Amino acid sequence: MRLRTALLLCGLAASTTLAACSSVPADAPVIGEKVATNQIFTSEYGPIEDHGYTLPAIPIKRVDSKFHRQIVDYRTSEKPGTIIVNTPTRFLYFVLPGGKAVRYGIGVGKQGFAWEGEAYIAWKQEWPMWHPPEEMAERKPEIAKYVKEGMKPGLTNPLGARALYLFNDKGHDTLFRIHGSPEWASIGTAASSGCIRMINQDIIDLYSRVRPGKGARVVVQQ
């Protein structure tokens, strides 16, 4: 996997950063897709009771409909179960049998934190602790206390309701995560510090489909 040094910084972007980020153009190409959407799950962004936490409803009408979870016809040579992240279009695909995929809207790393390559999901966690890397704590002293002790799970935790942990082919943690986020407005933007963020309702759905192991391949395209 080709990683840039700055990609160690995975965390929550400030609201001022989010406001400055631009969304993907409406006419951006959807690489790999053949035809229009088959099924869209706009109605599945209501409140969720999950492990003692109440996830709030997402004002999904304020999110561009192309970023709503949906099933699309998708051409790829990758096996079912593979996750393909298309950074330019801000889409994550979970490959299904029969030439289809579940497509999710995502937020990606801002310029300078972008990455590409291949990895696999070594493990996954419900309501994870967040341990920011030391590099991030140096930039943001207010989070330094979480480097060792971690931030407890909760509605404001930057990793959200679920996290998928990406390892390289040598079995080393890349420090990159596919994770939930309380900042639904960041979907479709380049706002996070390197990791791939999703609406909490979407990461819960993706989490339920993923079986960790070297077969849980992740391909990140730039």
N, C-alpha and C positions, 0 to 999 in steps of 0.2 A: 504494500500500500504506500502511495506517495503522500506524505503528510508534511505540512509546514509547521515550523516550530510554534507559531502562534495558535495552532489549533488545539493546544492543550487547554485553552480557556473556554470552558463550557459553562454557561450560566445564564442568568436572567438579564435581558437588556433593559435599560432605563426607558421610561415612557418618552423622554425627549428623543432618544434614539429611534424609537418606533415611529414617531411622528416624522422623522427626517427620511425614513426609508420609503422607497417607491415600490409599488406593486408591479407584478409582471404585466406587460402590455396585453390587452385583451386579445390581440391577434397573434400572440406568441404561438409557434408551432407546437403541436402535441406529438412528440416523437414516439413512434411505435403504434399509435392508435390508428385504426382503420375507419371506423364509423362513429356516429354519435352515441351518446350515452344510452345504455340499455335500462338501467335502474338507478335511481338516485334516492338517497336516504335523508333528505332534508328534515323529515319529521323526527329524527332520532337524536336531536340535540337538546332535549328537555332535561330537567333536573334528574340526577341519579343518586340513589342511596348506595354507598359502596364502602364496605368495611368500616362503618361507623362515621363516614364522612358524607356530607351532602354536597355534591357537585352542583353548582348553579346551572340553570339553563343558559345556553348560548343564544344571543340575539342573532340567530343564523341569517336572518334577512339582511343583516348588515355585512355579511361575508359574501363576496362574489360567489355565485352559484357554481362556478366551475371548481371551486375549492370544497364543495360539499362532497361528502363520501358518496361514491357511486361505482357501479360496475360498468366497465367498458370493454369493448373488443380490443385486444392488444396483441400485437405481433412481437414475438421475442423467441429466441432460441433457448432462453433460460428455463429451467425446470420449474414446475409448480412448487410454491413455497418460497421461491426467491423473492427478495425485496429489491426493487430497483428504484433508486432515488434520482430523479431528473432535476438537477439543480436549477437550470435556466427557467424551466416552466413552473417550478415550485410544486411538483407532484411527486408523490411516493406511490409506487405500484406494488401490490402483493399479487404475484402471479398465481392464477388459478388454472385448472385444467381446461382444455377446450378452447384455447386462444382467447381467454378472458383474464381480467385482473380487477381487483378492487383498487380504486384510485382515491387517494386522500390528498387534501391540500396540506402544505407544510410551510414552515418558516425555516430559513437556512442561514448559514453563516454570512456575515457581512463581508464586504470586500477586504481581502487580507486574511480572512479566516477560512476561506473556501478550501475544500479538499475533494479529492476524487480517488477512486481505486476500489479495491475489494476487501471485504472482511466477512466475518460470520458472527452470529449472535451466540455468545458463549453462555449467557444466562440472562434471566429477566427477573424483574422485581416489581411487586405491587407496592404502591405507596413508599417509594424508596427514600432513604436518607440522601442528603446532598452534601458532598465533600468538594468544595471548590479547590482547584489546584493552587499551589503557592503563587504561581505567576499572576493569577487573577487577584489574589489577596494583596499582592504588592501594588496593584493598580487601584484596588478598592479596599482600603484598610478596615472599613466597617464590617467586612465579611471574614476577616482573618480568623476570628474565633471558630468559624465553621470548618477550617481546614482539617483539624484533628478531631474535634468532637462531632462535627457534622450538624446539619440543620435537620431537625426532626420532620417526619412526614406531615403534610398538611396542605390546606388549600392554597397557601402562598409559596409553598416549596417550588423552586424553579424546575424540578423534574416532574412535577405534576403527579398524576395518579398511577403512572406506570413508567418503567424505563427498560429499554433493551440495551444490553451492553455489548459493544462491538470489539472483537479481538482480531488480531491479524493471523496469517497462516502459520506463524510460529507459536501461537498460543499466548501472545502478549496482549495485554489490555491497551487498546489504542487511545483510551480516555475519551472516546466519542460515544455518544448515546443517541438513540432515538427515544424521545420522551414526550410526556404530556407537558402542557403549559397552561397556567392561568391566564396568560395574555393572548386571548383568542384573536385580538386585532392584529397580532404579528403574523398571522397566517397569510402567505402570499408575499411576504417581504423578506429582505435580507437583514434581519434584525438581531439574531442570536450570535453569540461568540463562538461559533464553530459547530455546535451540535444541531441535530435535526429535531425541530419541535413540532408538535401536533396539538390540535384541540383535544382536551382530555377525553371527551366521548369517543374520539377517533382512535387514540392510543389504546383505550380499553378494548375496542374492537380488534385492532391489529394484534394486540397482546394475546388475545384468545386464539388467534390463528397460528402463532409462531411456536415452533418446538425448538428450543435451543439445541445447539450442536453444530458441527461443521457442515451439516446439510442445510442449515439456516443461513444461506448465503445472502450477502448484501453487496450490491453493485451501485456505486455512486458515480453518476455521469455529470460532467461539466459541459 
